[in-house]
Amino acid sequence: HPMDVPRVTETIHDAFHADFAREARRLAHHALTGYKDDPWVLGHFIANEPDWDRFAERLLAAPGDLPAKQWALAQLEQRYQSVAALNAAWGTAAESFAQLRWPFARDQIPTGAAARDMRELRGAFAQRWCRIWAKAIRAADPHHLLLGSRMHLGDKYPEVIAACAPHVDVMSLNHYRHGPDVAMLERIYAIAQKPLFIGEYGHNSLDEGLLTAAVPVASESERGTGFRYYTEQLAALPYVVGGHYFQYWDEPITGRSDSETAYNGFVNVADLASAPLVAAARATNARIYAVHAGVEAPFAVAPRKP
């Protein structure tokens, strides 16, 4: 049931479109009402890895009839009054607000006033996007937690974290490292003031012929060490309420739809378990609540890298 609303980016629909709220309610009702009284459900995510990193560029590169583009141009015109003033602030040469397109080269990072304006537009849009989704999800299922949208760029966009945090119960992010970046997680928690949840983490080795390695470790046994290290170091943080290891099964050797093929599962495609990973999970899960309570120290041996 795709959403019948144009997108600003590859994964973010236009929250200023007249049909956005209605479509959000329709999708949430279809997907979630069957779970609203399920005692085994903890909560729902809004999305997975929305591409806020491309938001400002795609927004200003969009056709002029996109409602979000019209909103953004109105915000800029209200701020600068004249396109000459915008050009002076941005160091650009736009002919008019109506004709404004993304004025920077693909690898150029806006600075100064342009960077500030992009942050503010992204934050204001994210606030509306998250608020409407949250309202739709809570209407469909008022009994479970709203778990955020599994951001994947850490605190690179603090304005999005600040905009979305008031509308969710838990802030979720996907975080691929050998161990959790505690300083970064503390910065996110300081902004959000909501519990954190890691939507994805994991480790990969190349000793089974699968070749994608986002977080490479030396061997299958080190995948087990990595599980214990990351999971228990994460559990020791009082403001973190959980995490999802990526993933239960290995990816296929021929690659999934985006060509990713990783040795990352508890079981392979023949349902044969990875003994080191299963043993590590058994050891960690037997003590994880004591670690989270601060009664026991977390496992402290980092996995060996290749």
N, C-alpha and C positions, 0 to 999 in steps of 0.2 A: 504494500500500500504506500507508494511514494507520495511525498508531499507535493501538492500542486501549487508550489510557490517558487519563483525564480531564486537562484542562489547568488549570493555575493561572492563567495569563494566555492571551492570544490565541495566543501562539507557544511557550509553555513548558509542557511536560507535567509531570505530578506525579511527581517523582523519588522520592517516598515511597510511591507506589502499589506494591502487591505485584507487579504485572506489568511495572513499568517496565524493569527490567534485562533481562527476557526479551524484551520487545518491542524494546528497543534492539538486542539481539543479532540478533533476526530481521530488523529493517530493515537493519542494517549488513551482514549476510550477503547479503541479497537485492541490495543496491545496490552493494556494493564487491568481492565476491570475484572478479568478472570482471576487476577491474583490478589485483589484487594482484601479478601478475607483469609488468605493463605498464611498460616502461622509459621511456615518454613521460609517465607520470603523476608529478607532483611531490608531491601530497598531497591531503588531503580536509579540507573545512570541516565542523564539527559542525552549524552552523545559520547563518542570515542574520538579523542584527539582532533577536535575542531581546529581548522588551520588558521588560527589567529595570526600566525607569522606572515601570511599572504594577504591579510584582510585589507589593510590600508591601500596596498598596491592594486588589488583587484577592485576595490570600491571605486577608486578614482579612474581606473581603466574601463569601468563598466559603461554601457550605453546610458545616455542621458535620461531615458525613460524609466530606469530602475528606481523605484521609490527610495531606496536607501541612498542612492547617488543624489537624488534631488534633495533629500534631507541634509546630506553632507555639504552640498554646495550652498544650501541656505545657511547652514551654520557658519561656513567660511565667509560668506558675503556679509552676514551680520557682524562678524568679528572685524573684517577688514574694510568694509564699506565700498572699496574700489579694488579692481583687479590690479591696479598699479601698486597699491599698498601691499597686496598679497605677494606680487612679484618681488617687491623690495625686501620683504621679510623672508621669502623662500629662496631668493636668488634665481628665479625662473622668469619665463617670458610668455605666460598665458595671455591670450587675446581677450578673453572674457571668462566670467565664472561659468557660463553655460558651456563653453568650449574646453573647460579645464579637463585634462586627462593626467594620468600619472606622469609627472614631469621628470622623473629621475631614471637614470640608466638601471638596467636589471641588477647589477651588482653594487649599485650606489646606495648607501644608507643615508636617509635624510638626517640632517642635524638642525640644531637651533630651533627656530620657530616652527619649521615644517615638522620636525620630530615631535615637538610638543603638541601641535595640532593633530598629528596622526594618533598620538597616544590618547588624546581627549576624545577624538571621534570613535576610536576603538572601544574605549571604556564606556562611553554613552550608548553605543550600539549594543555592547555586551550586556549592559544593565537591562535594556529592553528585551533582548533575546532571552536572557536567563529568566527574567521575571515572567514573561509570557509562557515559557516552557514550564516553569515551576507551577504556575497557576493551573495549567492544563493537566499536568501530572497529578497534582494533589486533588483535583476534581475527580479524576478517574480512580485514584487510589489514595484515600486520605489516611490510611492506616500504616504506611511504611515510610522508611527514610528516603529522602532525596539525596543522592550520593554524588552530585556534581557531574562534571563532563569529562573526566579523565584527561586533563590537559597534559601535554607531552613536552613542553619546553621549560619546565621548572618555573622560575620566577622571572623569566624574560619579559613577561607582560604583566607587571603588578597591577596595572589598571584594570585588567580583566578579572584578576583574582578579587580585587576590591569590589568590583561591580557585581560579581556573581555571588560572593560569600553570603550576603544577607538573605538570599533566596533559597539556600540549600541547607541541609542539616550537616553534611560532611563535604569537605573539599577533596576531590580525587585527582590524582595525577599519575601518569605512567612514567616510570623512572628507571632507565636501564644503566646501571653502574655495577661495579664489582661489589660495592657495599653502598648503603644509603649515604647521600650527601647531607649530613646532619645540619651543617650551616645553612644550606639552601632550604631545607625543610623548616628550620626555625624561622627563616625570613618569611616563608609562605604563611606559616602559622601566625606570625606577628601581624601580617596583613589581614588574613582571613578571620582569625579568632574563632575558627571552627575546627573540629577534629579533622585529621588528615587520613586519607586512605590511598594506598598505592595500588592503582588499577592493574599494572603489569610490571614485573621485574623478572629477571632470569639470567642464565648463563649458558654459553654455547661452547662445545668443543668440536674439533674437526676429525675425530677418530672413528666416525661411523659413515663417512662419505657424504654427509650433508654439509653444505658449504657456507651458509649464511652465519655470520658470527658477530652479532651486535655487541655482545660482552664476552669476548673470547677467554677461555681458561684452558689449561694445559691438557686436560684429559677428562674422560667420563668421571673418574673418581673426584676430580676437582669440581665438577658440577655439583656433587654432593657437598663438598666443603663450602662452595659458594652459596648453596641453599642455606646451610646452617648459619653462615656468617651474615648474609644479608637479612635473613628472616629474624634472627635473634637480635642483631643490632637494631633492626627496625622496631621489634617488639619492646626494646628497652626505652623507647621514646614515649613518654606518657601521653602526648597529644596525638599519637598515631593509633588508630583503632583497627587496622588490619591491612592485608595486602593479598594480591592475587599473583601467584607464580605463573609465568608464561612458559609452557602451558602443559595441559595434561598429556597430549599426544604429540609426537614428532610431526614436523611438516613433511610432505611427500618429497621424494628425491627429485621429481620432475618440477617441483615448485608449485606454490599456490597461485592464485590469480595475479599477484603482483611479482611473481618469480621468486619470492622469498622461500628458501629451503633450509631449515635449521634443525640441528640436533638439540632440541629443547624440551622434550617431553618426558614425563614419567614412564610412558609406554611408547613403543614404536608403532609403526603402521600395522604390525602383525599382533599387537596387544601384548608384546613381551616387555616386561618391566625393566627399567634401569635399576639394577640392584643398589649401586652406590647412592642414587638419588632417593630411592625408597627408604633405605636405611637412615639417611640423613634426615628425611622428613619425619620418620618415626621417632628418632632421638629428639629432634627439636620440638615436635608437637607434644611430646610427653612433658615438656618443661616450660612451654611458651608462656603459660599464664603466670608462673612463678617469675619468669624474666620480666614480663610486663608489669608485675606488681613490685618489682625491685627487690624481690627476695633472693633471686639468683642472678649472677652476672651473666651477660650474654656471651655466647660463643665468640671467641676473639681471633680465630685463625683465618686470615684472608685467603682466598683461593689463589693458587699459582697461575700466573699468566703464561701463555705460550712462549 
